[in-house]
Amino acid sequence: MSASESQRFAYLGPVGTFTEAALKKITCDSDVLIPYANVTAALNAVRSGDAQFALVPIENSVEGVVARTLDELATGDPLTIAGEVTLPVSFALMAKPGTTNIVRIGTHPHAESQCRAYIAKNYPHAEIVPTNSTSAAAELVGKGELDAAIASTAAATHFGLEILAENIGDNTEAVTRFISAQKPGWIPEPTGHDRTSMAIFIDIDHAGALLEILQVFAKNSVNLTFIQSRPTGRELGHYHFIIDVEGHINDPAVGDSVAELREICDDIRFLGSYPREVQ
């Protein structure tokens, strides 16, 4: 994904998040970047017209999916994905200069789960306080409401904090994938290296329902790159599936697969066809 004109981008804030760092990989100097407190608020900015795009995290190579993003795309007011960007993530422990007693550490739950070994070894008795983003935790430290935060080094710089330890993640190769959401209506042209995302709702939960879906893709030689089940919210045990496949909706194999699935599924929400970022 690239930005060639001045646009308004909503993103998971505040300033200093990994999302902001990922966004700066794809925006122009003239673009307006607007931080929001959580994923829903950032996506709602696009729905309301306050922004043309919203960049939010969707999955991490260590922790897995960002459930809130998946649920917003699958069941919230419709949005489609215009592009994706990936970013290596490295965590640091930070506090106000001179801090010696660390009792409460704030961070996003995904960051906490990626730094469990470090926390268990160095701060086994500390209370871990979940925040909407890693940068939000750093902001609270700056305000004196937390003793320390696990966030990016950029957040430490922005909020005037001292870095106590760097690269504290359990996996130093961790990468997060972010997606840029837009209002439906525009689909990027095929590039030959694309991804198509969709939410698939089965009609009645029954044995072999997922196999039927997978067989359609297999028959058309469409490769799946991602599949995740999420509860529909109707009742316990009912799920829909978020699926990513290689290819563009305008590719015959992908288009034919989606058409066939519409015949056997209760509903399919098209979530976008967009260029895959080359690793």
C-alpha positions as CSV (number, residue, x, y, z in Angstrom):
1,M,0.0,0.0,0.0
2,S,1.2,3.5,-0.7
3,A,-0.2,7.0,-0.2
4,S,0.3,9.4,-3.1
5,E,-2.1,12.2,-2.0
6,S,-2.6,14.0,1.2
7,Q,-5.0,11.9,3.3
8,R,-6.3,11.7,6.8
9,F,-5.2,8.5,8.6
10,A,-6.6,7.4,11.9
11,Y,-4.5,5.0,14.0
12,L,-4.2,3.3,17.3
13,G,-2.6,5.9,19.5
14,P,-1.4,7.8,21.4
15,V,1.8,9.1,19.7
16,G,4.6,6.6,20.0
17,T,2.8,3.4,19.4
18,F,4.0,0.7,17.1
19,T,1.0,1.4,14.9
20,E,2.2,5.0,14.4
21,A,5.7,3.6,13.4
22,A,4.1,1.3,10.9
23,L,1.9,4.1,9.5
24,K,5.0,6.3,8.9
25,K,6.3,3.6,6.5
26,I,3.4,4.2,4.1
27,T,2.3,7.9,4.5
28,C,3.5,11.1,3.0
29,D,4.8,14.1,4.9
30,S,1.6,16.0,4.0
31,D,-0.7,13.3,5.4
32,V,-2.6,14.0,8.6
33,L,-2.1,11.3,11.3
34,I,-4.8,11.2,14.0
35,P,-4.3,9.0,17.1
36,Y,-7.3,7.3,18.7
37,A,-7.6,5.6,22.0
38,N,-8.5,2.1,20.7
39,V,-9.1,0.1,17.6
40,T,-12.8,0.7,17.5
41,A,-12.4,4.4,17.8
42,A,-9.9,4.4,14.9
43,L,-12.1,2.4,12.7
44,N,-15.2,4.5,13.6
45,A,-13.3,7.6,12.4
46,V,-13.4,6.1,8.9
47,R,-17.0,5.1,9.2
48,S,-18.0,8.6,10.2
49,G,-15.9,10.2,7.5
50,D,-13.4,11.8,9.9
51,A,-10.6,9.9,8.2
52,Q,-10.1,8.2,4.8
53,F,-8.1,5.3,6.3
54,A,-7.4,3.7,9.7
55,L,-4.3,1.7,10.4
56,V,-4.8,-1.0,13.2
57,P,-2.9,-4.2,14.2
58,I,-4.5,-7.5,13.1
59,E,-2.0,-10.2,14.0
60,N,1.4,-10.8,15.7
61,S,3.8,-13.5,14.8
62,V,4.1,-14.5,18.4
63,E,0.8,-13.7,20.1
64,G,-1.5,-14.3,17.2
65,V,-4.6,-12.4,16.2
66,V,-5.9,-9.1,17.5
67,A,-9.5,-10.2,18.2
68,R,-10.9,-6.7,18.4
69,T,-9.8,-5.9,14.9
70,L,-11.2,-9.2,13.5
71,D,-14.5,-8.7,15.2
72,E,-14.8,-5.1,14.0
73,L,-14.2,-6.1,10.4
74,A,-16.5,-9.1,10.5
75,T,-19.5,-7.8,12.4
76,G,-19.1,-4.0,12.7
77,D,-20.4,-1.5,10.1
78,P,-18.7,-2.6,6.8
79,L,-15.2,-1.6,6.0
80,T,-12.7,-3.1,3.6
81,I,-8.9,-3.5,3.7
82,A,-6.9,-1.3,1.3
83,G,-3.5,-2.6,2.2
84,E,-1.2,-4.0,4.8
85,V,2.2,-3.3,6.4
86,T,4.4,-5.3,8.8
87,L,6.7,-4.0,11.4
88,P,9.3,-5.8,13.7
89,V,8.4,-5.0,17.3
90,S,11.0,-4.6,20.1
91,F,9.9,-3.8,23.6
92,A,11.6,-1.7,26.3
93,L,10.9,-1.2,30.0
94,M,10.7,2.5,30.9
95,A,10.1,4.7,33.9
96,K,10.4,8.3,35.1
97,P,14.1,9.2,35.7
98,G,15.1,8.3,39.2
99,T,12.4,5.6,39.7
100,T,13.7,2.8,42.0
101,N,10.5,1.0,43.2
102,I,8.5,-0.7,40.4
103,V,5.2,-2.1,41.7
104,R,2.8,-1.4,38.8
105,I,3.8,-2.0,35.2
106,G,1.4,-0.9,32.4
107,T,1.3,-2.2,28.8
108,H,-1.0,-3.6,26.1
109,P,-2.0,-7.3,26.8
110,H,-0.2,-8.4,23.6
111,A,3.0,-6.8,24.7
112,E,2.8,-8.3,28.1
113,S,2.3,-11.8,26.7
114,Q,5.5,-11.3,24.6
115,C,7.6,-10.3,27.6
116,R,6.4,-12.8,30.2
117,A,9.8,-14.4,30.7
118,Y,11.4,-11.1,31.4
119,I,8.7,-10.0,33.8
120,A,8.7,-13.3,35.6
121,K,12.4,-13.1,36.1
122,N,12.8,-9.4,37.0
123,Y,9.5,-8.3,38.4
124,P,7.6,-11.4,39.6
125,H,5.5,-9.5,42.1
126,A,4.7,-6.5,40.0
127,E,1.0,-5.8,39.1
128,I,0.6,-5.8,35.3
129,V,-1.9,-3.1,34.3
130,P,-3.5,-3.6,30.8
131,T,-3.8,-0.5,28.7
132,N,-5.3,0.3,25.2
133,S,-1.8,0.5,23.7
134,T,1.8,0.4,24.8
135,S,2.2,4.1,24.3
136,A,-0.9,4.7,26.5
137,A,1.0,3.0,29.3
138,A,4.0,5.2,28.7
139,E,1.8,8.2,28.9
140,L,0.3,7.1,32.2
141,V,3.9,6.6,33.6
142,G,4.6,10.2,32.5
143,K,1.5,11.3,34.5
144,G,2.7,9.4,37.6
145,E,-0.2,6.9,37.5
146,L,2.1,3.9,36.8
147,D,5.6,3.1,37.9
148,A,6.8,1.7,34.6
149,A,5.7,0.8,31.1
150,I,6.6,-1.8,28.5
151,A,6.5,0.1,25.1
152,S,8.6,1.2,22.2
153,T,11.7,3.3,22.6
154,A,9.9,6.1,20.6
155,A,7.3,6.2,23.4
156,A,10.0,6.7,26.0
157,T,11.4,9.6,24.0
158,H,8.0,11.2,23.5
159,F,7.0,11.1,27.1
160,G,10.4,11.9,28.6
161,L,11.0,8.5,30.2
162,E,14.2,6.7,31.0
163,I,14.7,3.3,29.4
164,L,15.6,0.7,32.0
165,A,16.0,-2.3,29.7
166,E,15.8,-2.8,25.9
167,N,14.8,-5.8,23.8
168,I,13.0,-7.5,26.6
169,G,10.7,-9.5,24.4
170,D,10.8,-13.3,24.7
171,N,11.2,-13.6,20.9
172,T,13.4,-11.0,19.3
173,E,12.1,-11.8,15.8
174,A,8.5,-10.8,16.6
175,V,6.6,-9.0,13.7
176,T,3.2,-7.4,13.8
177,R,0.9,-7.1,10.7
178,F,-1.2,-4.0,10.4
179,I,-4.1,-3.4,8.0
180,S,-5.4,-0.1,6.5
181,A,-9.2,0.0,6.6
182,Q,-11.4,2.1,4.3
183,K,-15.0,2.6,3.4
184,P,-16.2,-0.1,0.9
185,G,-16.3,0.8,-2.8
186,W,-12.7,0.9,-4.0
187,I,-10.5,-2.2,-4.6
188,P,-6.8,-1.9,-5.4
189,E,-5.9,-3.2,-8.9
190,P,-4.4,-6.8,-9.0
191,T,-0.6,-6.8,-8.6
192,G,0.1,-10.6,-9.0
193,H,1.1,-10.6,-5.3
194,D,-2.2,-10.0,-3.5
195,R,-4.3,-11.2,-0.5
196,T,-8.0,-11.5,-0.3
197,S,-9.7,-11.4,3.1
198,M,-13.3,-12.5,3.9
199,A,-15.6,-13.4,6.8
200,I,-17.5,-16.6,6.2
201,F,-20.7,-17.3,8.1
202,I,-22.0,-20.9,7.9
203,D,-25.8,-21.4,7.6
204,I,-26.2,-24.1,10.3
205,D,-23.4,-25.4,12.4
206,H,-22.9,-29.1,11.4
207,A,-20.2,-31.7,11.2
208,G,-17.9,-31.0,8.2
209,A,-18.9,-27.4,7.8
210,L,-15.3,-26.1,7.8
211,L,-14.2,-29.0,5.5
212,E,-16.8,-28.0,2.9
213,I,-15.3,-24.5,2.8
214,L,-11.8,-25.7,2.6
215,Q,-12.7,-28.1,-0.2
216,V,-13.9,-25.2,-2.4
217,F,-10.6,-23.5,-2.1
218,A,-8.7,-26.7,-2.7
219,K,-10.7,-27.5,-5.8
220,N,-9.8,-24.1,-7.3
221,S,-6.1,-24.4,-6.2
222,V,-6.5,-21.3,-3.9
223,N,-3.9,-21.2,-1.1
224,L,-5.1,-20.1,2.4
225,T,-2.7,-17.9,4.3
226,F,-4.8,-17.3,7.4
227,I,-7.9,-18.8,9.1
228,Q,-9.4,-17.9,12.5
229,S,-12.7,-18.8,14.1
230,R,-14.6,-16.2,16.1
231,P,-17.9,-16.5,18.0
232,T,-20.9,-15.0,16.2
233,G,-22.4,-13.8,19.4
234,R,-25.7,-15.6,18.7
235,E,-25.2,-18.4,21.2
236,L,-22.4,-20.6,22.7
237,G,-20.7,-22.8,20.1
238,H,-21.6,-20.7,17.0
239,Y,-18.7,-19.3,15.0
240,H,-17.8,-17.6,11.8
241,F,-14.4,-17.8,10.1
242,I,-12.0,-15.1,9.0
243,I,-10.0,-16.3,6.0
244,D,-7.2,-14.9,4.0
245,V,-6.2,-16.4,0.7
246,E,-3.5,-15.7,-1.9
247,G,-4.8,-13.9,-4.9
248,H,-7.2,-11.1,-5.9
249,I,-11.0,-11.2,-6.0
250,N,-10.7,-10.5,-9.8
251,D,-8.5,-13.6,-10.2
252,P,-10.8,-16.3,-11.7
253,A,-9.8,-18.9,-9.1
254,V,-10.5,-16.6,-6.1
255,G,-13.7,-15.2,-7.7
256,D,-15.0,-18.6,-8.5
257,S,-14.3,-19.8,-5.0
258,V,-16.2,-17.0,-3.4
259,A,-19.2,-17.5,-5.8
260,E,-19.3,-21.2,-4.9
261,L,-19.1,-20.4,-1.2
262,R,-22.1,-18.0,-1.4
263,E,-24.1,-21.1,-2.5
264,I,-23.3,-23.1,0.6
265,C,-22.8,-20.4,3.3
266,D,-25.3,-18.2,5.1
267,D,-23.3,-15.1,4.3
268,I,-19.8,-13.9,3.2
269,R,-18.5,-10.5,4.0
270,F,-15.8,-9.4,1.5
271,L,-13.1,-7.7,3.5
272,G,-10.8,-6.7,0.6
273,S,-8.3,-7.6,-2.0
274,Y,-5.0,-5.8,-1.6
275,P,-1.2,-6.2,-2.2
276,R,0.7,-8.4,0.2
277,E,3.7,-6.8,1.7
278,V,6.8,-8.7,0.6
279,Q,8.9,-9.9,3.6
